[in-house]
Amino acid sequence: DNMCTVGLLGKLLDLCGRSRADEEAVSVVLQATLVLNSLCWGAEPRIIQMVVGCRGIPVLSSLLEADAPISHLALDCIWKVTNLQSPTPKRDFCRLLARASAA
């Protein structure tokens, strides 16, 4: 929760969205994706909403194109976002995901 409050969530998503051109970059993206996955799975719904609000859907969508285990972790996060118990309908999250995948 503190990580999100001080603005580190945006930096974490920037690391997840980095180019995976070489082995070192893949390692950084994997570590950032692991942290993001632990935030999604160990968090209260408010933190997942912050991930979505900080452009997390396009980042997660781009991670689906990576090799395993990064794509598996991204899929786990997407599952958690789409099954979030919130006033926002599931179809809205799916629409954002489809729009991000088409871009």
C-alpha positions as CSV (number, residue, x, y, z in Angstrom):
1,D,0.0,0.0,0.0
2,N,2.8,2.4,0.9
3,M,4.5,1.6,-2.4
4,C,1.5,2.7,-4.3
5,T,1.0,5.8,-2.2
6,V,4.5,7.2,-2.8
7,G,4.3,6.7,-6.5
8,L,6.5,3.6,-7.0
9,L,3.7,1.7,-8.7
10,G,4.2,3.9,-11.8
11,K,7.9,3.2,-11.9
12,L,7.3,-0.5,-11.4
13,L,5.0,-0.5,-14.4
14,D,7.6,1.4,-16.4
15,L,10.1,-1.4,-15.6
16,C,7.5,-4.1,-16.6
17,G,7.0,-2.2,-19.9
18,R,10.7,-2.1,-20.8
19,S,12.1,-3.5,-24.0
20,R,13.2,-7.2,-23.6
21,A,16.0,-6.9,-26.2
22,D,18.7,-8.6,-24.2
23,E,19.1,-11.0,-21.3
24,E,19.7,-8.3,-18.7
25,A,16.5,-6.5,-19.7
26,V,14.5,-9.7,-19.6
27,S,15.8,-10.3,-16.0
28,V,14.8,-6.8,-14.9
29,V,11.3,-7.2,-16.5
30,L,10.9,-10.6,-14.8
31,Q,11.8,-9.2,-11.4
32,A,9.4,-6.2,-11.9
33,T,6.7,-8.6,-13.1
34,L,7.2,-10.8,-10.0
35,V,6.7,-7.8,-7.7
36,L,3.6,-6.7,-9.7
37,N,2.2,-10.2,-9.4
38,S,2.8,-10.3,-5.6
39,L,1.0,-6.9,-5.4
40,C,-2.0,-8.2,-7.3
41,W,-2.3,-11.4,-5.3
42,G,-1.4,-10.2,-1.9
43,A,-3.3,-7.0,-2.0
44,E,-6.6,-5.6,-1.2
45,P,-8.9,-4.5,-4.0
46,R,-7.9,-0.9,-3.7
47,I,-4.3,-1.7,-4.8
48,I,-5.5,-3.6,-7.8
49,Q,-7.6,-0.6,-8.8
50,M,-4.4,1.5,-8.5
51,V,-2.7,-0.8,-10.8
52,V,-5.5,-0.4,-13.4
53,G,-5.5,3.4,-12.8
54,C,-1.7,3.7,-13.4
55,R,-2.1,2.2,-16.9
56,G,-1.6,-1.3,-15.8
57,I,-3.9,-2.9,-18.4
58,P,-1.8,-1.9,-21.4
59,V,1.4,-3.0,-19.6
60,L,-0.1,-6.3,-18.7
61,S,-1.3,-6.7,-22.2
62,S,2.2,-6.1,-23.6
63,L,3.7,-8.6,-21.2
64,L,1.5,-11.3,-22.7
65,E,3.8,-11.2,-25.8
66,A,6.9,-12.2,-23.6
67,D,8.2,-15.7,-23.1
68,A,7.2,-17.7,-20.1
69,P,7.3,-17.1,-17.1
70,I,6.7,-13.4,-17.7
71,S,3.6,-14.0,-19.8
72,H,2.2,-16.4,-17.2
73,L,2.7,-13.9,-14.4
74,A,0.9,-11.2,-16.5
75,L,-1.9,-13.6,-17.2
76,D,-2.3,-14.2,-13.4
77,C,-2.5,-10.5,-12.9
78,I,-5.0,-10.0,-15.6
79,W,-7.1,-12.8,-14.1
80,K,-7.0,-11.0,-10.7
81,V,-8.0,-7.7,-12.3
82,T,-10.9,-9.1,-14.3
83,N,-12.2,-11.0,-11.2
84,L,-12.0,-7.9,-8.9
85,Q,-15.0,-7.4,-6.8
86,S,-15.7,-3.7,-7.6
87,P,-18.4,-1.4,-8.8
88,T,-16.7,-1.4,-12.2
89,P,-18.2,-4.0,-14.4
90,K,-16.0,-6.8,-15.7
91,R,-16.9,-5.9,-19.3
92,D,-15.1,-2.5,-18.8
93,F,-11.9,-4.2,-17.8
94,C,-12.3,-6.6,-20.8
95,R,-12.8,-3.6,-23.1
96,L,-9.7,-1.9,-21.8
97,L,-7.7,-5.1,-22.3
98,A,-9.0,-5.6,-25.9
99,R,-8.2,-2.0,-26.7
100,A,-4.7,-2.3,-25.3
101,S,-4.1,-5.6,-27.2
102,A,-5.3,-4.0,-30.5
103,A,-3.0,-1.0,-30.2
